[in-house]
């Protein structure tokens, strides 16, 4: 059979078209498969996400929902092209708006811009009380051929887990009260508003006294119950009186009263809480007596809001120094107004290098003949900007920074150098007292350093005396006792300073290897007009002598005081009547042979 050329060409063309169509079909199928694979990939990616993704048509039919959205909205298994029901509601400001109406309002404002609504609320069912916190986003896009229609893309970020996590972070684990982190956040917000009101704001810091000792007696579980009961009492009281309460640390609670009229009402509230604490807890029908120390700071009386929390802690520390169950109100002193504490804190580290610290010597006289036989070495700081800074200002900063350890070494070195100079130039030998902090005493190698410096400067140990305050000695009795005995082995002597201001029992007093008791100035301030003070001073002197100690009475201001204290058979006296603290070159005139 013969085919014409036209027939052959036609058949070839048809075959070519078929081949081309087959190629196009294959490419279309390949593209379709690739698109389907990419769609599946994106669906898996969206299903992994914790953010709920929902695609709705303008008539509220569901085109797509990832697994998070299916779970959040409780969608049925066959949800594609089904109407979204029930319609979720979004809380905008104070109004609950159905999602479809909300989308319409957003679209009317701007059809092409993505809209975000952070910190919103979403209600899925009919009960808006069971709403959840969300970040909410709405956008709009065309689905293209073959649909040629627009759809609404909704992203919902459920914040419930984050809120729960924040509750844990910002709540005390035991009592569930807001903790110190929450207090600091709340106070920052409150302080920003406080200037709008002509009222005072108060912080009250309560700390249950001697709680570690109480725990050793009644046990861990009972102490936890005390904290829970006390927190519940404070929480109920806070609701009644409209203030905030926080559980800051183990046995510490903070009360914030945003508006007060007078300081007296704050003190009255503190006493009310103390009374409740003293009798509210029972063990086997036995009432457990508890006390709390209270530190109070008030804006604006205590200074700016910036330091109000710190000053509540300072007030608490002051209250605790006075004993159990005391209340102290922080008042900004004239000195504190004059000095910038942060500036001093930063300057301390360079002060020794700049030779800004100096050693002054205050004479100590023998009572029977008023001869200068000893001296107390006192540190003075001559700041390049402020001049001489009172010790009451810079000593607490030294203790906070830990720099008091370095300054203690510096003081000992300077005293030993001066002792050696007096020996070389044949001045009268006297004993010099150096104040010692508990932090120094607890520092590793302290005793070894003292021994090394005595040997280096070749000064007789009996010419050096270390003074430690009664309160500091009691803070860590066992280590203090051990370290003081080690110091005594070197040949130096020990004085117990500020005696009468703390709470040392006689049984502890006889344990400490002190050679000297120094009766604090506060005990002698009213000795001339107060018979009771006279009897107390005489009893202290007799007590010290019965324990084999020498006695120094501080704060002697005039001849009458000196005569009275001498009549009590006191060994030594110290005070402005005999001499103020003096630089070495002036003091040495008192001991020139």
C-alpha positions as CSV (number, residue, x, y, z in Angstrom):
1,X,0.0,0.0,0.0
2,X,1.4,3.3,-1.0
3,X,0.9,6.5,1.0
4,X,1.0,9.9,-0.3
5,X,3.6,12.3,1.0
6,X,0.7,14.3,2.5
7,X,-0.5,11.3,4.4
8,X,2.9,10.5,5.7
9,X,3.4,14.0,6.9
10,X,0.0,14.1,8.5
11,X,0.6,10.8,10.4
12,X,4.0,12.1,11.5
13,X,2.5,15.3,12.7
14,X,-0.1,13.4,14.6
15,X,2.4,11.1,16.2
16,X,4.5,14.2,17.1
17,X,1.6,15.9,18.7
18,X,0.7,12.7,20.6
19,X,4.3,12.6,21.9
20,X,4.3,16.2,22.8
21,X,1.0,15.8,24.6
22,X,2.3,12.8,26.4
23,X,5.4,14.8,27.5
24,X,3.2,17.7,28.6
25,X,1.0,15.2,30.5
26,X,4.0,13.6,32.2
27,X,5.4,17.0,33.1
28,X,2.0,18.0,34.4
29,X,1.8,14.8,36.4
30,X,5.3,15.3,37.7
31,X,4.5,18.9,38.7
32,X,1.3,17.8,40.3
33,X,3.2,15.2,42.3
34,X,5.8,17.7,43.3
35,X,3.2,20.2,44.3
36,X,1.4,17.5,46.3
37,X,4.7,16.5,48.0
38,X,5.4,20.1,48.8
39,X,1.9,20.6,50.2
40,X,2.4,17.5,52.4
41,X,5.7,18.8,53.5
42,X,4.2,22.2,54.5
43,X,1.3,20.5,56.2
44,X,3.8,18.4,58.3
45,X,5.7,21.6,59.1
46,X,2.5,23.3,60.2
47,X,1.4,20.3,62.2
48,X,4.7,20.4,64.2
49,X,4.1,24.0,65.1
50,X,2.4,24.8,68.5
51,X,0.8,27.8,66.8
52,X,-2.7,27.1,65.6
53,X,-3.0,27.8,61.8
54,X,-6.5,28.1,60.3
55,X,-7.6,29.0,56.7
56,X,-11.2,30.2,56.3
57,X,-13.2,31.2,53.3
58,X,-15.3,34.4,53.4
59,X,-18.3,32.3,54.1
60,X,-16.5,30.7,57.1
61,X,-15.8,27.3,55.5
62,X,-12.5,25.6,56.6
63,X,-9.9,25.2,53.9
64,X,-7.2,24.1,56.2
65,X,-6.4,23.6,59.9
66,X,-3.2,22.2,61.3
67,X,-3.2,19.7,64.2
68,X,-2.8,22.5,66.9
69,X,-5.9,24.3,65.4
70,X,-7.9,21.0,65.2
71,X,-7.2,20.4,68.9
72,X,-7.7,24.0,70.0
73,X,-11.0,24.4,68.2
74,X,-12.2,20.8,68.7
75,X,-12.8,20.3,64.9
76,X,-14.4,17.1,63.6
77,X,-12.3,14.5,61.6
78,X,-13.9,15.6,58.3
79,X,-13.6,19.4,58.7
80,X,-12.5,20.4,55.1
81,X,-15.1,22.7,53.5
82,X,-17.3,22.5,56.6
83,X,-18.5,25.7,58.3
84,X,-16.6,26.6,61.5
85,X,-19.0,25.8,64.3
86,X,-19.1,26.9,67.1
87,X,-17.7,30.3,66.1
88,X,-14.8,31.3,68.5
89,X,-14.9,34.7,70.1
90,X,-12.0,37.2,70.5
91,X,-11.8,39.7,73.4
92,X,-10.8,43.1,72.1
93,X,-10.4,45.5,75.0
94,X,-13.5,44.7,77.0
95,X,-15.8,43.3,74.3
96,X,-16.2,39.7,73.1
97,X,-16.5,39.6,69.3
98,X,-17.3,36.5,67.1
99,X,-14.4,35.6,64.9
100,X,-16.3,36.1,61.6
101,X,-17.5,39.5,62.6
102,X,-14.0,40.4,63.8
103,X,-12.4,39.3,60.5
104,X,-14.9,41.5,58.6
105,X,-14.1,44.5,60.7
106,X,-10.4,44.0,60.2
107,X,-10.9,43.6,56.4
108,X,-12.8,46.8,56.3
109,X,-10.0,48.7,57.9
110,X,-7.2,47.3,55.7
111,X,-7.7,44.4,53.4
112,X,-4.0,43.6,52.6
113,X,-2.2,44.2,55.9
114,X,-1.5,41.6,58.5
115,X,-3.1,42.5,61.8
116,X,-1.6,41.4,65.1
117,X,-3.4,41.4,68.5
118,X,-1.0,40.4,71.3
119,X,-2.2,39.6,74.8
120,X,-5.8,38.9,73.7
121,X,-8.2,36.3,74.9
122,X,-10.0,33.5,73.0
123,X,-13.2,31.7,73.9
124,X,-13.9,28.5,71.9
125,X,-17.2,27.4,73.6
126,X,-20.1,29.3,75.0
127,X,-18.4,29.8,78.4
128,X,-16.2,32.9,78.1
129,X,-15.0,32.2,81.7
130,X,-12.9,29.4,80.3
131,X,-11.1,31.7,77.8
132,X,-7.4,31.3,77.2
133,X,-4.8,34.0,76.7
134,X,-3.5,34.2,73.1
135,X,-1.5,36.2,70.6
136,X,-3.8,36.6,67.6
137,X,-2.9,37.3,64.0
138,X,-5.1,37.8,60.9
139,X,-4.0,38.0,57.3
140,X,-5.7,37.6,53.8
141,X,-4.5,35.9,50.6
142,X,-5.9,34.8,47.2
143,X,-6.0,31.1,46.6
144,X,-5.6,31.6,42.8
145,X,-6.8,29.3,40.0
146,X,-9.1,27.4,39.9
147,X,-10.7,29.0,42.9
148,X,-10.2,32.6,42.2
149,X,-11.2,33.5,45.7
150,X,-9.8,35.2,48.8
151,X,-9.3,33.4,52.1
152,X,-8.6,34.5,55.6
153,X,-5.5,33.1,57.4
154,X,-5.6,33.1,61.2
155,X,-2.7,32.2,63.5
156,X,-3.4,31.7,67.2
157,X,-0.5,31.4,69.7
158,X,-1.8,29.8,72.9
159,X,-0.1,31.5,75.9
160,X,-1.5,29.3,78.6
161,X,1.7,27.3,79.1
162,X,3.8,30.5,79.2
163,X,1.4,32.0,81.8
164,X,1.5,28.8,83.9
165,X,5.3,28.9,83.7
166,X,5.3,32.5,84.8
167,X,3.1,31.6,87.7
168,X,5.8,29.1,88.8
169,X,8.6,31.6,88.4
170,X,6.8,34.4,90.1
171,X,5.3,32.5,92.9
172,X,6.8,31.1,96.1
173,X,6.9,27.3,95.8
174,X,5.5,26.6,99.3
175,X,2.9,29.3,100.0
176,X,2.0,30.2,96.4
177,X,2.2,33.9,97.3
178,X,3.9,36.2,94.8
179,X,7.7,36.1,95.4
180,X,10.4,38.8,95.3
181,X,10.6,38.7,91.5
182,X,7.0,39.6,91.2
183,X,7.3,42.2,94.0
184,X,10.1,44.0,92.0
185,X,8.0,44.0,88.8
186,X,4.9,45.2,90.6
187,X,6.8,47.9,92.5
188,X,8.3,49.3,89.3
189,X,4.8,49.7,87.8
190,X,3.5,51.2,91.1
191,X,6.4,53.6,91.5
192,X,5.7,55.0,88.0
193,X,2.2,56.0,89.2
194,X,3.0,57.1,92.7
195,X,3.9,60.7,91.7
196,X,0.3,61.2,90.5
197,X,-1.0,61.0,94.1
198,X,-0.1,63.2,97.0
199,X,0.0,60.2,99.3
200,X,2.7,58.0,101.0
201,X,3.6,54.5,100.0
202,X,5.0,52.0,102.6
203,X,7.0,48.8,102.4
204,X,6.9,46.5,105.5
205,X,9.4,43.7,105.6
206,X,8.6,41.0,108.2
207,X,11.1,38.3,109.2
208,X,10.1,35.6,111.7
209,X,12.8,35.7,114.3
210,X,15.3,32.9,115.1
211,X,13.5,30.6,112.6
212,X,16.4,28.2,112.2
213,X,16.4,27.6,115.9
214,X,12.6,27.1,115.9
215,X,13.1,24.5,113.1
216,X,15.7,22.6,115.1
217,X,13.1,22.3,117.9
218,X,9.8,21.6,116.2
219,X,11.1,20.2,112.8
220,X,10.9,21.0,109.1
221,X,7.3,20.0,108.6
222,X,5.9,22.1,111.4
223,X,7.9,25.1,110.2
224,X,6.5,24.8,106.7
225,X,3.0,24.7,108.3
226,X,3.8,27.9,110.2
227,X,4.8,29.6,106.9
228,X,1.6,28.4,105.1
229,X,-0.7,29.5,108.0
230,X,1.1,32.9,108.3
231,X,0.9,33.5,104.5
232,X,-2.8,32.7,104.5
233,X,-3.4,35.1,107.4
234,X,-1.5,37.9,105.5
235,X,-3.3,37.2,102.3
236,X,-6.7,37.5,103.9
237,X,-5.6,40.6,105.7
238,X,-4.3,42.1,102.4
239,X,-7.7,41.5,100.8
240,X,-9.5,43.3,103.7
241,X,-7.1,46.2,103.8
242,X,-6.3,46.6,100.1
243,X,-2.5,46.0,100.2
244,X,-0.2,43.6,98.5
245,X,1.7,40.7,100.2
246,X,4.7,38.8,98.9
247,X,6.7,35.8,100.3
248,X,10.2,37.0,99.5
249,X,12.4,34.4,101.1
250,X,12.1,31.4,103.5
251,X,10.9,33.2,106.6
252,X,10.5,36.8,105.1
253,X,7.3,38.5,103.9
254,X,6.9,41.8,102.2
255,X,3.8,44.0,102.5
256,X,3.3,46.9,100.1
257,X,0.7,49.5,101.1
258,X,0.2,51.8,98.1
259,X,-1.6,54.6,99.9
260,X,-1.2,55.6,103.5
261,X,-2.1,58.8,105.4
262,X,0.2,58.6,108.4
263,X,3.2,56.6,109.6
264,X,1.3,55.6,112.7
265,X,-1.2,53.5,110.8
266,X,1.7,51.4,109.3
267,X,3.3,50.9,112.8
268,X,-0.2,49.9,114.1
269,X,-0.6,47.4,111.3
270,X,2.9,45.9,112.1
271,X,2.0,45.5,115.7
272,X,-1.3,43.9,114.9
273,X,0.5,41.3,112.7
274,X,3.1,40.7,115.4
275,X,0.4,40.0,117.9
276,X,-1.3,37.5,115.6
277,X,2.0,35.8,114.9
278,X,2.7,35.5,118.6
279,X,-0.3,33.3,119.3
280,X,-1.8,31.9,116.1
281,X,0.0,28.5,115.9
282,X,-0.4,25.5,118.2
283,X,1.3,22.2,118.4
284,X,-0.7,19.6,120.4
285,X,-2.8,22.4,121.9
286,X,0.3,24.1,123.1
287,X,0.6,27.7,121.8
288,X,3.9,28.4,120.0
289,X,5.2,31.9,120.8
290,X,6.7,33.4,117.7
291,X,8.1,36.9,117.1
292,X,8.9,38.9,114.0
293,X,11.3,41.8,113.3
294,X,9.9,44.5,111.0
295,X,11.7,46.9,108.8
296,X,9.7,49.8,107.3
297,X,10.5,52.2,104.5
298,X,8.1,54.9,103.4
299,X,8.1,57.1,100.3
300,X,8.9,59.9,100.4
301,X,10.1,60.0,104.0
302,X,12.8,57.2,103.5
303,X,14.0,58.7,100.2
304,X,13.3,58.0,96.5
305,X,11.4,55.0,95.2
306,X,14.6,53.7,93.6
307,X,16.1,52.6,96.9
308,X,12.9,51.9,98.9
309,X,13.2,48.1,98.9
310,X,16.9,48.3,100.0
311,X,16.0,50.7,102.8
312,X,13.3,48.3,104.1
313,X,16.1,45.7,104.3
314,X,18.3,48.2,106.1
315,X,15.5,49.0,108.6
316,X,15.0,45.2,109.1
317,X,18.7,44.7,109.9
318,X,18.5,47.6,112.4
319,X,15.4,46.1,114.0
320,X,17.1,42.7,114.4
321,X,20.2,44.3,116.0
322,X,17.9,45.6,118.8
323,X,16.6,42.0,119.6
324,X,13.6,40.0,118.7
325,X,10.2,41.5,117.9
326,X,11.4,45.1,117.2
327,X,10.1,47.5,114.6
328,X,12.3,50.0,112.9
329,X,11.3,52.8,110.5
330,X,14.0,53.9,108.0
331,X,14.6,57.6,108.0
332,X,17.0,59.1,105.6
333,X,19.7,60.9,107.7
334,X,21.4,64.1,106.9
335,X,24.6,62.2,106.2
336,X,23.0,59.9,103.6
337,X,21.5,62.9,101.8
338,X,25.0,64.3,101.5
339,X,26.8,61.2,100.1
340,X,26.2,59.1,97.0
341,X,26.5,55.5,98.2
342,X,27.1,54.1,94.8
343,X,29.9,56.6,94.1
344,X,31.5,55.7,97.4
345,X,31.2,52.0,96.7
346,X,33.0,52.4,93.4
347,X,35.7,54.7,94.9
348,X,36.6,52.2,97.7
349,X,38.6,50.0,95.4
350,X,41.1,52.7,94.6
351,X,41.1,54.5,98.0
352,X,44.0,52.4,99.4
353,X,46.1,52.9,96.3
354,X,45.5,56.7,96.5
355,X,46.4,56.6,100.2
356,X,43.0,58.1,101.2
357,X,42.7,55.9,104.3
358,X,44.4,57.1,107.4
359,X,44.8,55.6,110.9
360,X,43.8,57.8,113.9
361,X,44.5,56.9,117.5
362,X,42.2,57.5,120.4
363,X,43.9,57.4,123.9
364,X,42.8,54.9,126.6
365,X,43.8,55.9,130.1
366,X,44.3,54.0,133.3
367,X,41.6,54.9,135.7
368,X,43.6,55.3,138.9
369,X,46.2,57.8,137.5
370,X,44.7,58.9,134.2
371,X,47.9,58.0,132.3
372,X,47.7,57.1,128.6
373,X,48.5,53.3,128.5
374,X,46.8,52.2,125.3
375,X,45.0,53.5,122.2
376,X,42.3,52.4,119.8
377,X,43.2,52.5,116.1
378,X,40.4,54.0,114.0
379,X,40.2,54.3,110.3
380,X,39.4,57.6,108.6
381,X,38.7,58.1,104.9
382,X,39.6,61.4,103.3
383,X,37.8,61.4,100.0
384,X,39.0,63.7,97.3
385,X,35.5,65.0,96.7
386,X,33.7,64.7,100.1
387,X,36.6,65.2,102.4
388,X,36.5,63.2,105.6
389,X,33.6,60.7,105.4
390,X,32.1,59.5,108.7
391,X,32.7,55.8,109.6
392,X,29.0,55.3,110.0
393,X,28.7,55.9,106.2
394,X,31.7,54.0,104.8
395,X,32.0,51.0,107.2
396,X,28.7,49.4,106.1
397,X,29.7,49.9,102.4
398,X,33.0,48.1,103.2
399,X,31.2,45.3,104.8
400,X,28.7,44.9,101.9
401,X,31.5,44.9,99.3
402,X,33.8,42.5,101.2
403,X,36.5,45.1,100.9
404,X,36.7,45.3,104.7
405,X,39.0,42.3,104.6
406,X,41.6,44.3,102.5
407,X,41.2,47.3,104.7
408,X,41.7,45.2,107.8
409,X,45.0,44.0,106.5
410,X,45.9,47.5,105.6
411,X,45.1,48.8,109.1
412,X,47.1,46.0,110.8
413,X,50.1,46.8,108.6
414,X,49.9,50.5,109.3
415,X,49.6,49.9,113.1
416,X,52.6,47.5,113.1
417,X,54.7,50.0,111.1
418,X,53.8,52.8,113.6
419,X,54.5,50.5,116.6
420,X,58.0,49.9,115.1
421,X,58.6,53.6,114.6
422,X,57.7,54.4,118.2
423,X,60.0,51.6,119.4
424,X,62.9,53.0,117.3
425,X,62.4,56.5,118.5
426,X,61.9,55.3,122.1
427,X,58.3,56.4,122.7
428,X,56.5,54.8,125.6
429,X,55.3,51.2,124.7
430,X,51.5,51.1,124.6
431,X,49.0,48.5,123.5
432,X,47.0,49.4,120.3
433,X,43.6,47.9,119.7
434,X,42.4,47.1,116.1
435,X,38.8,46.6,115.3
436,X,38.1,43.3,113.6
437,X,34.9,42.3,111.7
438,X,33.4,38.8,111.7
439,X,34.0,38.6,107.9
440,X,37.8,39.0,108.6
441,X,37.7,36.4,111.3
442,X,36.0,33.9,109.0
443,X,38.4,34.5,106.2
444,X,40.7,31.6,105.5
445,X,44.3,32.2,106.6
446,X,43.4,35.2,108.8
447,X,45.4,34.0,111.8
448,X,48.3,32.9,109.6
449,X,48.4,36.4,108.0
450,X,48.5,38.1,111.5
451,X,51.3,35.8,112.6
452,X,53.3,36.5,109.4
453,X,52.9,40.3,109.7
454,X,53.9,40.3,113.3
455,X,57.1,38.4,112.3
456,X,57.7,40.7,109.3
457,X,57.5,43.9,111.3
458,X,59.2,42.4,114.4
459,X,56.6,43.8,116.8
460,X,55.9,42.1,120.2
461,X,52.4,40.4,120.0
462,X,51.5,41.8,123.5
463,X,51.4,45.3,122.0
464,X,48.5,44.3,119.7
465,X,44.9,43.8,120.7
466,X,42.0,42.8,118.5
467,X,38.5,44.0,119.2
468,X,35.4,42.2,118.0
469,X,31.8,43.4,118.8
470,X,29.6,41.4,121.1
471,X,27.0,41.0,118.3
472,X,29.5,39.8,115.7
473,X,31.0,37.3,118.1
474,X,27.6,35.7,118.7
475,X,26.8,35.3,115.0
476,X,29.0,32.3,114.6
477,X,29.9,31.2,118.1
478,X,31.8,28.0,117.3
479,X,34.1,29.4,114.6
480,X,34.6,32.7,116.5
481,X,35.6,30.8,119.6
482,X,38.1,28.7,117.6
483,X,39.7,31.6,115.8
484,X,40.0,33.7,118.9
485,X,41.8,30.9,120.7
486,X,44.2,30.6,117.7
487,X,44.9,34.4,117.9
488,X,45.5,34.1,121.6
489,X,48.2,31.5,120.9
490,X,50.1,34.2,118.9
491,X,50.3,36.3,122.1
492,X,47.9,39.1,121.1
493,X,45.0,40.0,123.4
494,X,41.3,40.0,122.7
495,X,38.6,42.6,123.6
496,X,34.9,42.2,123.4
497,X,33.6,45.5,122.2
498,X,30.1,47.2,122.5
499,X,29.4,45.1,125.6
500,X,25.8,45.7,126.8
501,X,24.3,46.4,123.4
502,X,23.7,42.8,122.4
503,X,22.3,39.6,123.9
504,X,25.3,37.6,125.1
505,X,24.4,35.2,127.9
506,X,26.8,34.7,130.8
507,X,27.4,31.1,129.8
508,X,28.6,32.2,126.4
509,X,30.6,35.1,127.8
510,X,32.8,32.9,129.9
511,X,33.6,30.7,126.8
512,X,35.1,33.5,124.7
513,X,38.9,34.0,125.4
514,X,38.5,37.8,125.9
515,X,40.9,39.7,128.1
516,X,39.0,42.9,128.1
517,X,35.3,44.0,128.1
518,X,34.6,47.4,126.6
519,X,31.3,48.8,127.9
520,X,29.6,50.8,125.1
521,X,29.1,54.5,125.1
522,X,25.3,54.0,124.8
523,X,25.4,52.5,128.3
524,X,27.0,55.6,129.8
525,X,25.2,58.4,128.0
526,X,22.8,59.0,130.9
527,X,24.8,57.7,133.7
528,X,25.0,61.0,135.6
529,X,21.2,61.4,135.9
530,X,20.0,57.8,135.9
531,X,20.5,55.7,139.0
532,X,19.5,52.6,137.2
533,X,22.2,53.1,134.5
534,X,24.7,53.6,137.3
535,X,23.7,50.2,138.9
536,X,24.0,48.5,135.5
537,X,27.4,49.9,134.8
538,X,28.7,48.8,138.2
539,X,27.2,45.3,137.8
540,X,28.9,45.0,134.4
541,X,32.3,46.0,135.9
542,X,31.9,43.5,138.7
543,X,30.8,40.8,136.3
544,X,33.9,41.3,134.1
545,X,36.2,41.3,137.1
546,X,34.6,38.0,138.3
547,X,35.5,36.5,135.0
548,X,39.1,37.6,135.2
549,X,38.8,40.4,132.6
550,X,39.9,44.0,132.6
551,X,37.2,46.7,131.9
552,X,37.2,49.7,129.6
553,X,34.3,52.2,129.8
554,X,33.8,54.2,126.7
555,X,32.1,57.6,126.2
556,X,33.6,59.4,129.2
557,X,32.8,63.1,128.5
558,X,33.7,65.0,131.7
559,X,35.4,65.0,135.1
560,X,32.2,64.0,137.0
561,X,31.8,60.9,134.8
562,X,35.4,60.0,135.2
563,X,35.2,60.2,139.0
564,X,32.1,58.2,139.2
565,X,33.4,55.4,137.0
566,X,36.7,55.3,138.8
567,X,34.8,54.8,142.0
568,X,33.4,51.6,140.5
569,X,36.9,50.3,140.3
570,X,36.9,50.3,136.5
571,X,40.4,49.6,135.0
572,X,40.5,51.9,132.0
573,X,38.5,54.7,130.4
574,X,38.1,56.1,126.9
575,X,36.3,59.2,125.7
576,X,36.5,62.8,124.4
577,X,37.4,64.0,127.9
578,X,40.7,62.3,127.6
579,X,41.2,62.9,123.9
580,X,39.5,62.6,120.5
581,X,40.9,60.3,117.8
582,X,44.2,61.9,116.5
583,X,46.6,61.3,113.6
584,X,49.7,59.5,114.7
585,X,52.0,62.6,114.7
586,X,49.6,64.3,117.2
587,X,48.8,61.3,119.3
588,X,52.5,60.4,119.9
589,X,52.9,63.7,121.9
590,X,50.8,61.9,124.6
591,X,53.3,59.0,124.9
592,X,56.6,60.9,124.5
593,X,58.9,59.9,127.3
